[in-house]
Amino acid sequence: MNQNNYTWVTEFLLLGLSDDPQARLILIILFLGVYLGTVLGSLLLIYLVITESQLHTPMYFFLCNLSLADLWASSSIVPQALVHMLTRKKVISFMGCAAQIFLSIISGATQCSVLAVMSYDRYLAICDPMHYSLIMTGRICGHLALACWFSGIVISSVDTIFTVCLPYQGDNRIDHFFCDAPALLTLASGDTHKAEIAIFSMGVVILLAPVSLILVSYGSIIVTIIRMKTSSGRLKAFSTCGSHLLVVILFYGTLIISYMTPTSSREQIKGVAVFYGVINPMLNPIIYSLRNKDVTRALRNTINRIKS
């Protein structure tokens, strides 16, 4: 690619997950199957929320935004990874790499905010049901959703600008299967201290701050559930929050390992990236659909309408 250490990098070589042909074939089948599942599951969930009146509630409105972010996240990573697995030329242009960093971080940061808002929604529904409908109006929900996406754009812009504005000369081999800001920083020719601080700070803002809100919300929810007099009420409350809490644990756990633990090995980071960038977007629709009676009922109604 580049002939000496003083040549400015115009494209990057993505080393991927494996050079073994058999392992690569398995990864192609896995990535393709998971991506198709993500697309179908997310689009189906979005369709149900839009068309079924029983799902026209704040919780499902935010779930619709989460599904859109899942679809965005998977589409910004998986198609390019599949193309590189199927071809010998595994290069991506400098601007293409910057675009992938920008788009993938937008979806991830937006998901962080949406999950935090969803926890606040569950807090109001369980801990303050008398004022729930007064607080979570359609206008407020719309503003909260816009704020989630705007926060994703801001976080992504900061991370991308600090990453791509560094000088890149000589080595252009990224030890990853997609362009990720921390992986790209290891190739920079200049001082990366400011960029690392900026990315870590954005991580604190978009990871630890929402996690704190989620912990406070669920702490209050658990106390409220314990104080409920009927077991049926407790079961319904736990069922409502269980799916969201499972998604939160899976999503935030993998992101914190990847972005907030600099001592993680490269193989560990790539493995975690496969989970949060490829597998997790497919799991979210499954988790919410299988554990949610309203969604399964809406799906049956849709199937019955199609049959009739």
N, C-alpha and C positions, 0 to 999 in steps of 0.2 A: 504494500500500500504506500507507505511513506518511506523515503530512502534514508533520511537522517533525522536526528533529533531536532533540527531547526526548521523542518517542514511543517507548516500549519495544517492541522487536521481539517479536512473537508468532508470526511465520512468516517463512520465507525464500523468496526467488525464485531458483531455479537457472537460470542463463543457458544451461547446456548446452554442446554442442560446436559447434553451427552454427545459424544462423537461415535458411539457404538451404533451401527445400523439397526440392530434389533431393538435396542432401547429407544432409538429415535422413532421406530415404527409404532411401538407401544405408546409413546408420548403423543404421536400424531393422532392415533385413534382416541386416546384419552382426551386430548385437548379439543378435538372436533366434536366428540360426543358431549362433553361438558358444555362447550360453547352453544351447540344446538339446544341443549336442555335449558341453558340460561336464557337464550333468546325466546324460546317457546314459553317457558315458565314466566318470565317477566312480562312479556306481551300479553299473555293470558290473564295474569293478575291485574295488569293495567286495564285491560278490556272489561273484566268483571267489575272493577271498581267504578268505571265510567258508566257502564250500562245497567248495572243492578242498583235499584233505588235503595235497597236495604243496606248497601255498602257506602251510601253517601253520608258518611260521618267523618269527623276529624281524624280518627285513628286510621281509617282506610285511605283517606286523602294523603296522609303522610306516608303510608305504606306504598301508595302509588308512586310517590316521589322517590322512595327508597328503591323500588323496582326499576325506575328509570335510571337512577344512579348506578345500580347493578349492571344494567344493560350497557350503559356508557363505559363503565370500568372494564367490562369484559371485551367490548368491541375495540377499545383503545389498545389492548394488549394481545389478545388471542389471535386474530387474523394475521397480524404481522409475524407472530411467532410460528404459526402454521406455515406461512410462505417460506420462512427461513429454514424450517425443517424439511421442506419438500424440494428446496433448491440448493445448489452448491454455493451460490453467491449470497452470503449472509451479511451484507453491508446495508447500512442505513445512512442517509445523508445527515450532515450536521443539523440542518433545519428540520429534517424529519425526526431526528432524535429529540430536538428541543420541543417539537410539537407533541411528541408522544409523552414526554415528561409533563408538559402542561396539561394535556387532556386527562392523563391517568390520575394526576394529583387532584384535579378539579373533582372528579367523581369520588375519590377516596375521602377528601376533605368534606364534601357535601354529605356523604354518608355519615360521617362523624356527627355533623350538626343535626341531621335528620333523626338519627338515633337518640340524640339528647332531647330533641323536641318531643319525640314519641314517648320518652320516659316522663317528661313533664305532663304530657297529655294523659298518660295512665295515672299519674299522681293526682291530677285534678279529678279524673273520673272516679277514682276509688276513695280518695281522702276528702274531697270537697265536691260531692256530686250535686249539691244544691245550687252551686254557682257555676257548674261546668258549662252549661249551655250559654250562660251569660258571658263567660270569658272566652271560650273557644268558638267564636263566631266565624262565619265564612271569611269575613274580611281579615280577621286576625290570623286565621290559618293560612290564607294567601300570603300575607306579609311575612309570616314565619318561614314559609317555604321559599319565598324569594330571598330572605335573609340567609337561609342555608346555602342556596346556590351562589349567592354573592360572596359569602365567606369562603366557599370553595374556590372561586375565581381569584380572590385576593391572596389566599394562601398559596395557590398554585403559581400565581404571577411572581410572588416574592421568591419562592423556591427556584422557579425556572430562570428568572433573571440572574440571581446570584450564581447559579450553576453554569449557564451558557456564556456568561460574560467573562469567565476565567479563560486564560490562554491555554490552548491545547496544541502541543507540538510533540511530534515523535510517535509514541505508542498510541494506537487507536483501537486496541482490543478491549472490549467491555466484557468482563466475565459475568455475563448475565444473559437472559433470554429476551429482555426488552430494555429500553433505555430508562434507567432509574437514577434519580439524582445522586444518592450516595455512591452508587457504582461508578458514575461518571466523574465524581470528584477525585477518585483515586488516580485518574489519568491526567489531571490538570498539571500544567507545568509551573504555575505560580503558587503563591501562598493561598491555601484554601481555608484559613482560619475563620475569616469573616463569613464565608459561605457556609461553613459548618455551624457557626453560631446562629446564623439566620435560619437555616433549615431546622436546627434543634429548637430554636425559639418558636418557629411556626408549629413544630411538633407539639411543644408544650401547650400552645394556644388551642390547637385543633384536636389534640388527643387528651391531654390531662384535664383541661377545663371542662369539656363535655363529660368525661368520665366522672369528674367530681359532681356535676349536676345529676348524673344518672345514679350515683351512689346515694346522694342525699334524697333523691326522689324515691328510690326503692327502699331506702331505710325507713322513710315515712310510710310507704305502702305496706311493708312487712308489719310494722307496728299496728297499722290500721286493721290489717287482715287478722292479726292475732286477737285483736279486741272484738272482732265480729262474734255475735252470739250464735249464729247458725253455721253448721258445717257446710251446708250447700252454698252459703255466701262466700265462705273461705275458698271452697273448691272453684267456684266461678271466678273469683278474683285471681287466684293462682293460675288458672287456665288462661285468663286474659293476658296476664303478664309473662307467663312462662316462655312463649315463643319469642317475645321481644328480648327477654333477658338472655336466652340462649344465643340469639343473633349477636347481641352486644358482646358477650364473652368471646365468641369465635372471632368477631371482626376486630375488636380492640386488642385482644390478646396477641393476634398475629401482627398487627400494625406496630404495637409498642415494641415487640421483639425486633422488628425490622428497622424502625426509625429511631428508637430511643435507647438501644443497647449497642453502642459502637464496638463492643468487644466480640460481637457475634461473628462466627466464621462466614466466609463467602458461601460455602455450600449450605450452611444453615439459613442464610438470608435468601438464597435462591429457592430453597424448599419452602420457606415461609411465604415467599412471593407467589409461588405456585398456588398456595392455599388461598391467600387473600385476593389475588388478582384473577384466578381462573376458577377455582372450586367454590369459594365462598359465594360469589354472585349467583351460582346455580342453587346453592343450599337455601338461600333466603326465601325464595318463592315456595320451595318444598316445605320448609319449616312452618311458614305461616299458613300454607294451604292444608297440610295434614293435621295440624293442631287447632284449626279454626273452623268451628261449625258454620259460621256465617259464610265463609268463603266456599266451603264444600257444598252448602245449600245453594249458593248462587251459581256454582258450577253445574249442579244438577238441573237447576231451572234453565240454564242456557242450553244444556244438552237436550232437554225435553222440548224446548222451543225449536231447536234445529230439527229434531226428529219429526215434530208435528208440522 
